[in-house]
Amino acid sequence: MPDRTQTIAYPAPGSRPSRRDPVPLAPHVIVLFGATGDLAKRKLLPGLAYLQQSKFAPDVRIIGSATEDLTTEEFRVRAREAVERFGTHRMSDEECAVFSDRLEYVPVTAGPEALAAAVKSAEALLGPDACRLHYLSVPPKAAQSVIAMLRDADLVDNARVVMEKPFGDDLASAIDLNDFVHETFDEAQVFRIDHFLGKEAALNILAFRFANGLFEPIWNRNFIDHVQIDIPESLGLDQRATFYEPTGAFKDMVVTHVLQVLSFVAMEPPTALEPRAISEEKNKVFRSMLPIQTQDVVRGQYGGYRNEDGVAPDSDTETFIAMKVGIDNWRWAGVPFYLRTGKRMAEGQRIISIAFKEAPKTMFPAGSGVGAQGPDHLTFDLADSSRVSLSFYGKRPGPGMRLEKLSMQFSTQETESAGDVLEAYERLILDAMRGDHTLFTTAEGIESLWDRSALLLDDPPPVKPYQPGTWGPNAIHQLIAPRAWRLPFEREWRERKQ
């Protein structure tokens, strides 16, 4: 077991600087495992390139590692191509050159000694205060060998490790994985990443709830009828059949993303806006979840899935899942949470809708329109534009009492600080450097979710077919009846006027 008394040269919990805080972070050596993979190409390398030249991150050196036998120069060429193709921030040729100079590549086949030598060389360039951040952009089975390599290379001290999902595929495997990790790294050093919580809108949920007297007093079973968390995807497998076929939508999305978002919606006010207090309130939500019942779940599979390369012709893997979840505590008793996600659906969206209980309609004349368009909703869009909408009934101009649904909308793109918005992986990498666990998953939390999922995993309902480009199997309407799904919207988001 690791020495739990060891000193790690990071800011103490609760002392997190803001993005405008002048207190600098220590320089970092970032070791990126899986550096030639799709995630590294699309998100991690472009994100690291932007952080390296931004005002947010400290001085860094980046060591890429993967099974491919590349030279450092070949890796630098690939990294620059990734930044130019997938980066969300424009970088000059000079900035790209500076980033390239900070890259080095060590193939996994070179062994722990070569990796240790590269890290020590980078630390010598950064100075004696340099810290280590190991990013494991690899599958869970490969993660164990990477952790063993870090142990053998003596790169555990003064380090943190970022782990990508999935974190096991049931309770037993999650416990085994966590136990294995804890043989080398203390839990305080481990950051299980969920990029959905790295989005600006996820933090906006906490701001809306706990900073405004308008919302928190009504954020409970007395005023809220139900909650929907809806994350449909228009994309298909995108050449990930070997991963997706044994995984499916529930393990890929619900446990590691959707239920993490649910915890932000449902958590109690933390004692302080600091990582330990927030993690504890999230874990309380997971402990309060009722076991997921098979009869409360709809599994689907889009037409043509079994014809995809790498998919079994008789596959029972779900590409779609919708479910009803309950939280057995004072705040949420009796309030259903409806969750939906899937591949090849009508649109790609990331929506949280809070449906409020409807007011009595007795005072309004018949035909006035009140209640005709459903309850009032507070809607969070987890897209990068971080939009929020509040819908309500208002009087239609003209004679008589005719009501219609109106909405107030807000987007971070409308603020003067829109340029400070970080892409999800950029934020989470920076938070890991800071030692801030707020937006990461704990071992206890993930094990609680697998425990609540045991009944579904043991007895899943059969998959139902649905056509690509739709909102899922027809059975989803029976699942939510007499309510209705919030998507597709009855109105469009208003775009910012230039």
N, C-alpha and C positions, 0 to 999 in steps of 0.2 A: 504494500500500500504506500502511497506517497506520503511524505512528511507534511501533515496539515499545518505545521507551525512555520513552514518556509515563508520567506518574505518575497512578495512579488512587487516589482517596482511599477505599480499602477496607482491611479487615484483611488482613494478609499471609497467604499459604497456611500452614496449620499453626497459625494463631493463633485458630482458630474458637472464639468463646465458647460455652459451653453455654447452654441455655435459662434456666438459673438464674444465669448469669454476670451481674454487675451492670454490666459494661462496656457502655455504650450504643452502638448503631449510629448512624451519621450519618443525619440526616433525608433523605428520598427524595421526589423527584418521579417518580411512576409514570405512564407514558404507556401506556394500554391501547388497542391497535389491535384492531379487531373488537369494539368495546365494546357493540354492539347484537346480537351473535351469540348462538347457543345456549350455547356454552361459557361466555361471559362471564356470561350470565344465570343459569346453573345452578351454576357453580362459582367463577368469578373474582371477581365483585362480592360475593357472600356471603362468600367467603374474605377479601377485602380489608377488608370491613366488620368482620369479627371481629378480624383482625390489628390494625386501626387502633385499636380500643378495648381490646385485650388488653395484657398485660404483656410480650409477646414482641417486638413490632415498634417501630420508631422513629416519629417524627412524619412523616406522609406527606401529600402532596397528589396527587390522582389526576386525570389528564386523559384522558377518553375520546375516541376518534376512530373514525369509521366512515364509510361512504358515505352513510348516511342524513342528511338535512338536519334536524337537531334543534337546539333551543335548549338551553342548560345546564339550565334549569328542567325541560324535558321529559325530559332524560336523568336528572335527579335523581329524577323520579317513577318512571321505569322501573327505576332502580337500587334504589329502596326496595321496589318490588313484587317484584323478584328476591330481595332479602334476606329479605323476609317469607315468600315462598313456598318458597324453596329453601335458606335458611340452616339449618345444623345447630346453631347456637348461638342461644339466645334473647337478643334485644336489646330494651332498653326504647325507648320513643318518644324519649327524650332522646338515647340513644346513636345511634339512627337519624338524628336531626336533626344531630348532630355529624358523622356520616359524610357526610350529604348536603352539608353546608357545605364539605366538602373536595373535592367533585367539580366538574369543569368539562368542557365538551364543545366540541370543535373538529372540524367535519366535514372529511373528507379533501379535499373540493372547495375548502376555503378555502386550501389550499396550504401549502407549508413555512414561509412567513413568518408566517402566523397561528399555526401550531403552535409555532414558535420563540418568538413573543411570549408565548404562554400558559405555556410552560415557564419562561421568564425571569421572568414575573410570579410564578409559584408558587415559584420559587427565592428570590425576594426576600422572600417571606413566611416561608420556612423558614430563611433565614440563609446565610452564606457557605460553610458546610460541606456544603450539600445535594448529594446525588448523584442520578444518573438511572438509572431502570430502565425499559426499553422492552419491553413484553410484546406479542408478535406473535401474537394469536389469529386468524390468517388462513391461508388456503391457501398452499402453497409459491409459486405463481405470483404471488400478491398480496404475499408476503413480500419479493420482490425489489423491487417498487415502493415498499414501505414503507421498506426499507433505503436506497433511493435518496433518498427523501423526508427521512429522518433525516440523510443526508449533506448534502443541499442546505440543510437547516435548521441545519446546524452543531451538531447535537445528539449527536455521537459521543464527544467528550472526556468523561472522568469518568462514563462510562455503561456499562451492561451491557444485553444484549439477550437476551430469552427467546424461543425459537422452538418452535412446536408442530410435531408430526409431520404428515405423513410427511416424512422428510429424503431427498427423491429417491424414485425408483421403480426404480432399478437403479444399478449402479456408475457408469456414465457420468454420469447425471443428478445423483447424489450428489456426485461430484467437481465438476461444473459449479456446483452450488448452493454448496458449500463455498468454491470459488474466488471466486464472486461475493461471498459474505459477507465473505471475508477481504480483499477490496479495500477494505472500509470499516472492519470491526471485526477486531481481533486475536482469535485463538482464545480467549485468556484472558477476553475480554469476552462470549463466546457461551455460552449455556446452552440446550442442546437438551433439552427437558423430556420426561420419561416419568413420568406420575403413578403408575404401579404401584410405582416405586421410592421414591415419597414416602410410602408407607404404613408405619406403625409396624412391621408384621411384616417388611418387607424389611430394616430395620436389625436386627431381632431375629435374622435369619439370621446376620449377622456376630457378634452377641453370643453366640449359641449356639455357633458354630463356634470362635471364637478366644478366648473368655473362660473356656471350660470344658474341663478336662482329660478329661472323660468322652467328648466327641464328636470333637474334632479328631484324636486318634490313630487313630480308625477311619473317618475321612472320606476313603476312598480305595478303589481297585479291589480291595483284599484283603478288604474287609468289606462293601462296598456292591454289591448285585446290579444295580440300575438306579435311575433317577430319573424321576419323572413330574412334569411341570408342566402343569396342567389348568385352563384358564380358559374354561369354557363360559358363554354368555350366554343368558338366556331371552328377551331383547328382540330385536326385529327391526331393520329399518333405521331406524325412528324418523325418517322424512322426510329421510333422508340418501342417497337413491338416487343423486343426481348426484355425490356424493363416492364412494360405495361401489362403484358399477358399474365404474368404471375401476380400482378399487383392489383389492378383494377381501380375504379374511381374512388371507392371508399378509402382504401389504404393510401392512395396517391394524393387525394385532395381533402377528404373529410377530417381524418385524424390529425393530419399535419398542418392544415390550413383553416378549413371552415370552422372547426371547433375552437381553434385558437382565437379567431375573430369573435366567435360567440362569447368567449370569456371576457373580452373588452366591453361588450354590450351588457353583460349580466353581472359583472363583478361589483362588490361593495366598495365604498370609498376607502382607499388605502390610508393608512395613518400618515403617510408622507408620499410625495411624488418622487420616490426613489426606488431602485430596482428590487430590493428585498421585499419591501412592503407590497409592491404591485404584483410580484410573483406569488406571494402568499395569497392574495385575494383571487388571482387567477386559479390557483390550485384549489381554493375553497369551492369555486364554481365547478371544477371537474369532480371534486368529491361529492358535490350535491347533485350531480346529474343522475337521473334515473337510468337503469340499464336500458339499452336500445332494444326494443322489441321487434321481432321479425315482422309482425303484422303492421308495424308503423313505418315500413320501408318499401320503396318501389325501386327495383333494379331494372336497368334497361341496357340494350345493346343496339347500336345503330346498324342499319342495313348495310351490308357489305363489309362489316368488320372482319368476319371470318375469312374473307378473301384477301386480307392484308398479308404482306410478307411477314413470316414469323408467327402468325396466329394459327392456332389449331383449328381444323375444320369443324370441330364440335365444341368450340370454346364456350364456356359459361362465364367468362370474365365480363363484368359490367363496365360499360363505357359511360354510364349514367346512373346516378343515384339521387333519390329524394327521400326525406325522412322527417318524422316528427320526433322532437326531443323535449323532455321535460326536466325542469330543475326543481328539486324538492327542498326549497328553503322559503323563508317568510316572504321575501320580496317577489318571488316568481311562481309560487305554488299555483297550479292551474293554468298558467300561461304557456301555450305551446310555442315552440321554436321550430319553424319549418326551414329545412336546409335542402338545397338543390345544386347539383353541379354535374357536368357531363361534357363529352366531346361531340364535335360535329353538330352543334346546336345552332339555333337561328341567329344568335348574336353572341359576341364576346362581351360579357359584362361582369362587374363586381359590385353588387348592390346589397346594402343592408336597409331594410324597411321596418320601421317601428310603426305598427298600426294601433292607433288610439281607439278606445271605446267610443261608440257613437253617442251623441247627446240625445235626449228625448225629442221627438219630433211633433208632439201633440199640438204645439202652438202654431205650426205652419200649416197652411191650407193644402188640401190635396192637389197634386200636380205642381207644387212649388219647386220640385227638383231636389229637395233636401234628402240626403241618403241615397240618391239614385246612383251616385258614383263611388259608393263605398266609404270607408272611414277616412279620417285624416291620417296622413302619414308624415313621419320625419324620415327622410331618405338620405343615406350616405353613399356616395359613389367612390369606391376605392381606386378609381383610375388615377393616373398621375396628376390630373387637373384638380383632384380632391374637392369634389362638388358636394353641396348639401342643399336639400330642398325640403320645405315645409309646405304641405298642401292643406287647404282648408276651404270651406264653403263661404262664398260671398254673394252679395246681391248683384244680379245682372242689371246694368243700367236700363232705365225705362220704367214705364208704369207697371204697377202690380208688384207682387213679391215672388220673383223668379230667381232661384239660386243656381250657381254653377261652381265647379271646382276651380280654384285659383291656386297659385303657388308663389312662394318667396324662395329665391335661389341665390346661392353664394358659391364662388369658386376662388381657390387660392390664386388663380391666374389674374384675378381682379385686384390683387393687393400689390403694394409697392415692393414687397419681399418675394415676389414670384420667382425672381432669379435665384433665390436661395434654396429652392426646392431640390432635394436630393432624390435621385433614383433609389429604389428600395435597397438594392445591394450596396450602393454607396453608403447609405445611412447605416446599414447593419455592420459593414466592415469597420466604419468609423466608431460605432458604439462598442464593438468588440475590442478595438484598440483602447477605448476609454475604460473598459471593464464594466460596462453598463449592461446588465441582464434584462432590462425592462422589456425588450421586444423579442426575447428568446425563450425557449421552452426548457423547463427543468425536467430532471429524471422523474421526480414524483409526479409531475403533471402528465407526462406522456404515459407513464405506467397506469395512472388513474383512467385515462381515456381508453387504453386497451382493455382494462378491466370492465369498463362499462359497455364495451363492444363485444364481449365474449358470446352473448346469446346470438347476436347477428352472425358472427364469424362461424359459430357452430351449426347454425341452421339458416342460411341465407335464402330468401325467396328466389324463385326462378326468374331469369332475366326476361323482360318483355321487349319486343322489337319496337324501334321507332325510326322514322325516316330522317336521314341527315337534313339539316336546315330547319328542324322543328324544335319544339320546346320539351320534347321527351315523350314517353308513352302516355296514352290517355288516362292510365290509372292514377296519374298524379292529381287529377281533379277530384277523385274520390278521397284521396289522402287528405286534402286540405278542406274539403266541403264541410260546412256551408260557406266557408271563406273562399277567396280566389287568389291566385298567384299575382304578385305585383308586376312581374314581367310577362308579356311585353307591356311597356308603359302606355298609358292612354294619352300622354303628351311627351313632347321632346324636351330635352335639356336646352335651355337658352345658351347660345354661345356668346362669348364676349364680343362686343362691337369694337372694331378697330378704329 
